[in-house]
Amino acid sequence: MTAETKIETETATGAVTTVYAVTGMTCGHCEGAVTDEISALDGVTSVKAEATTGRVTVISQAPLDESAVRAAVDEAGYELSGQA
């Protein structure tokens, strides 16, 4: 299943999956900090941060404003590079 297919599948069920690239995460604590901040955004239902890949997968009820995600990642102490 490609990323596009996954997004279409999730959207069909009322959710949107977006993968972001985040720099600076090196451990489980980093993953937790990023997960906590993004999870606090309205409409977010799931967050999975992976320090080894620098990817953060976010499932939300609707597309998120990237500036809000950027601010959340910044608050956690890391940098959002954009969508992966």
DAURHU-V104628 format. One record per helix or strand of 2 or more residues. SS is the DSSP state (@ for helix, = for strand). FROM is the first residue (numbers start at 1). TO is the last residue. If there is no record, write none. Layout:
# DAURHU-V104628
SS/FROM/TO
SS/FROM/TO
This chain:
# DAURHU-V104628
@/3/12
=/16/23
@/28/39
=/44/50
=/55/60
@/66/76
=/79/83
